[in-house]
Amino acid sequence: MAAIDVVARASETTRGTDKKRWALVVIAVAQLMIVLDTSVVIVALPSAQRALHISVADRQWVLSAYTLVFGTLLLLGGRLADYLGRRRMLGIGLLGFATASALGGLAQNSAMLFGARALQGAFAALMAPASLSLLTVTFTEARERARAFGVYSAVAGGGVAIGLVLGGTLTDLASWRWTLLINVPIALVAAVAVRRVLTESRIESRSGYDLRGSALVTAGMFLLVYRFTTAGTDGWGSRVTIGLLGAAAVSLVAFVLTELAVANPLLPLRVIIDRHRGGAFLASFFVGIAMLGTFLFLTYFLQATQHYSALKTGFAFLPLSGGIVFGAAVASQLLPRVGPRSLMLSGLALTTAGLLLFTRLGVASTFASGVLPAEIVMSLGLALTFVPMSSTALIGIDRRDAGVASALVNATQQVGGSLGIALLNTVASSAAAGYLAAHAGGVGSAAAASVVPAATVHGYTTAFDVSTVMVVVAFVLTATLLRGSRRAAQTEALPELGAEMADAAA
């Protein structure tokens, strides 16, 4: 009889392990679609612009409509997942994402495409915090948690580069429309799998919804991300920019005051005042400022200076993507052994080194000597940073706050990335103009044409300088706010996830 019990328990353990593996696959697929759609349309944009007669001034909204709505609604999406069920919100998000992708792929005019991209962003704001919080409450043992976050970080970090490759391939072999339509079958299959392999998780008791806080943070985030997106066109010193940024600040301050006063806040401040978790969120924000702008200017360098095609540019990012995937696997093994602080500091140091290599690029630089070494170093650094950063932001979180904490991981990167692109665009343009003025007697002189390539690359490398500073700031914050306990990485995986989760893990 005892032998039968042992066999039964072993069989049950095997089934539980298999189910967790499939759960990780579904979560990874959902996250991959979210990240891919940030970049997959970049390479396809010229084709879509010609097909739908989109103006040069309006073409940015193919990208910005998605990121604007995504960044604006993330926090609200995280709280809805906490209240209404994380599995349910992930399923709804996948179905909505499939519908929005179909509308975008079948768009007949620019307005339809912009609207579909905004709708994708809204449903992505449901999917992202739901998937990450499900990862948090599903994988509770330290080692399996580290492996799960390794997979998640590989997908999150490498997805942008994969999106560039996929966008170029689909556009060349089929049509720009397939950069959106490909989401439909994948999202539908994932939505079915969600109900089969994931267990529902939600807050069981609550006293009501924080409607005022939801309205304030949504308005504040919208104004903030919108202004970051358009400030490069309107000017940072314009009345519109200053007015909207001021309104965003007022809304966000009012939101914080509201959260301190209400009984059931949208964002409980206990989520962010923890020293280690707050440090991880701040590091995520500054790395976000540096990274999206870096990818953008590296794309410009490859296409405008090296004269790469869109497809070749996409493939040039493969070493970066591969390095992140490999580094994430290494980081997931090291995290339980060395702890998050040492791993993050090592990763941020490598990321800084990679960016410093990018600052050395010149007009005559080749891919093999100039770009590839920097990509490899930076990709390993990003992987060693992302895995412990995501884990630290969510480790030890109260189960009822898993969704909103997961939303903050994405929101810090999204808002940081929006700020980074706007800031670095301004820096690069100013640096290029200054270089022309110093070396050709002024932007409008006849001699200026001969130094335009060098001025343009100087603008890129100056932007890389600023990105390097942002990562150094993240390094200092990590060194200051995170403690270096290996024991913490092993023992803090289970606190406050709920008695039933602890019992299951035991």
C-alpha positions, 0 to 999 in steps of 0.5 A: 500500500505504501508503495502504491502511495509513493507511485501515486504521489510521483505520478501526481508530481510529474503531472504537476511539473508537465502542467507548469512547463506548458504554463510557461510556454503559454505565458512566454508566447503571450509575452512574445507577441506583446514584445514583437508588436512593438518592433515587428511593424518597423521594417514593414512601415514603408510598405504600409505607408505606401499602400495606405497613403499615410503621410510622413507626418502621420506614419509615426502613429503606426508605432506610437498608437500601440505604445501610447495606449499600452503604456497608459493602461498597464497599471489599470490592466494589472489591477483588473487582473488582480480583481477579475482573475489573471487567467481570465484577463490573459484569455480575454487579452489574447482574444482581443489581441487577435481581433485587433491584429485582424483589423490591422492586417485588413486595414483599408486606410490609415485611420483603421490601421491606427485604431487597430494598433491602439486596440492592440495596445489596450489588450496588450495592457491586459495581457502583460501584467496578467501573464507576468503575475501568473508566472509569479504565483505559478512558480514559487520554488526558488530554482524553478522561479529563476528558470521561469524568469530566465525564459521570460527575460529571454523572450522580453529582451530578445523579442524586439530583435526577433520582431525586426527579423520577422517583420522584414521576412514577412514583408519580403516574402508575403505582405506587410499585412502579415506582420499583423495577421500572423498574430491571429492564429497564434493568439487563438491557440494560446487563448485555448491553451490558457484555460487548459494549463493555467490555474485561475488566480485573483484577489478573493476579497475586496471592498470596491474599486478605486475609480478616482485613482484609475482615472487620475493615473490613466490621464497622467500616464496618457499625457506623459507618454503622449508628450514624450512621443510628440515633443520631438516634433512640437519642441520640448520648450513649447507651451503645449509640451510644458502645459501637458507635462504640467498637467501630467505631473498634477494628475500623477501627484493627485493619484499618489495622494488618492492612493494614500487616502482610499481604503482599496487603492489601485496601486497600494504604495506598499508595492513600491516603498520596499527598498529592494523592489523600488530599486528594481523598478527604478533600475528598470526605468533607467535601463528602459530609457537607454535601451529602446533609443539604442536599438533605434539609433543602431537601426538608423546606423545600419540602414543610413550609414551602412546602407543595409536593407530592412531585412539585412538590418533585422538579421544584424540584430540576431547576435543581440537576440541570441546573446540575450537568450543564452545569457538569460539561461546562464542568469537563471542558473546563477540567480539562486546561487549568487543573489540578485544584487551581484548578478544585476551589477555584473549585468549593468557593468557589461551593458555599460561596456557594450554601450561604450563600444557603440560610442566608438562607431564611425562612418568607416566602422564595419559590422564585424569590427564595430557592431558585433562585439558591442552587441555580444557584450551588451546582450549578455549584460542585458540578460544578466540584468533582466532576470534578477531585475524582474525577479526582485521586482516581484519576489515576496509580493503579496499575492493580491498585488501580483498583477499591479506589481507586474504591470509596474515592471512593464510600465517602468520600461514602457514609460522609460523607453518613450522618454528615452526615444524622445530625449535621445532624438533631441540629443542626436539632432542637436549633436549632429547640427553642432558637428556640422556648424563646427566642421562645415561653417554652418548647416546651410553651407555648401561644404556641409554635404561632405560631412553630413555622414560624419555628423549623423554618426556623431549624433548617434554616438552622442545618443549612445553616450547618454544611454551609457549615463542612464545605465550607470545611474541604474548601476548606482541605484542597484548598488545603493538600494539592493542588498547582496544576500544570496539567502534572500534569493533562495528564501524570499520566493514564498512569503505572502503568496498565500497559504495554499501556494506555500502548502503546494510548494511544500 
